[in-house]
Amino acid sequence: MINPDQIQPDMPVVCSQDGQFATVEQMEEGTIKLKPDDAGRHHYIPLRWVVSIEDGKVKIDRTGEQAMQEWSTTSPDYIDD
């Protein structure tokens, strides 16, 4: 079980292939709010994607491409897959 208190702002978010695709902005109710992209949009990923927190990085269970297809640009109230 992942302890959400371990996830801190500015931590890199890495995919299952160990590539960084985002950076944590903050935690919001079981969801990780990511720092804005180049267009200024925030994205949200569910905590359940996280498989580990190691070496100061948040590692998720999917590729970066898959994560970017499935992440949300809306508030965490709606995320449920």
C-alpha positions in Angstrom: 0.0 0.0 0.0 1.3 3.4 -1.0 1.4 6.1 1.7 0.2 9.3 0.0 2.1 11.3 2.7 5.3 10.2 1.0 4.3 12.0 -2.3 5.7 15.5 -2.1 5.6 18.5 -4.5 8.3 18.6 -7.2 8.8 14.8 -7.2 9.3 13.3 -10.7 6.6 11.0 -11.9 8.0 8.1 -13.9 6.3 5.5 -16.1 6.7 1.8 -16.1 9.6 2.2 -18.5 11.3 4.6 -16.0 11.0 7.7 -18.1 9.8 10.9 -16.4 6.6 12.3 -17.9 5.4 14.7 -15.2 6.1 16.3 -11.9 4.0 16.4 -8.8 2.3 19.6 -7.9 0.3 18.4 -4.9 -2.0 15.6 -3.6 -5.7 16.1 -3.8 -8.1 13.5 -2.3 -6.5 10.3 -3.5 -5.3 12.0 -6.7 -2.0 13.4 -7.8 -2.2 16.9 -9.3 0.6 17.3 -11.8 2.4 20.5 -12.6 1.0 22.3 -15.6 2.1 21.3 -19.1 3.6 23.7 -21.6 0.1 24.9 -22.5 -0.6 25.7 -18.8 -3.0 22.8 -18.2 -2.9 20.7 -15.0 -3.4 17.0 -15.2 -4.5 14.5 -12.6 -3.7 10.9 -12.1 -5.2 8.5 -9.5 -3.1 7.3 -6.6 -4.0 3.7 -7.5 -1.7 4.0 -10.5 1.3 4.3 -8.2 3.3 1.2 -7.7 6.2 2.6 -5.7 7.9 5.6 -4.3 11.6 5.1 -4.5 14.7 7.3 -4.8 12.5 10.4 -4.6 10.4 9.4 -7.6 6.7 8.3 -8.0 6.5 5.3 -10.2 3.3 4.3 -11.9 2.0 1.1 -13.5 1.7 2.2 -17.1 3.7 3.7 -19.9 4.0 7.4 -20.2 2.1 7.4 -23.4 -0.7 5.4 -21.8 -0.8 7.7 -18.8 -1.0 10.8 -20.9 -3.9 9.2 -22.8 -5.8 8.4 -19.6 -5.0 11.3 -17.3 -7.6 13.8 -16.6 -7.6 17.6 -16.9 -10.5 18.0 -14.5 -10.8 18.0 -10.8 -10.2 14.7 -9.0 -14.0 14.5 -8.0 -14.6 12.6 -11.3 -11.7 10.3 -11.7 -12.8 6.7 -11.5 -11.8 3.9 -13.8 
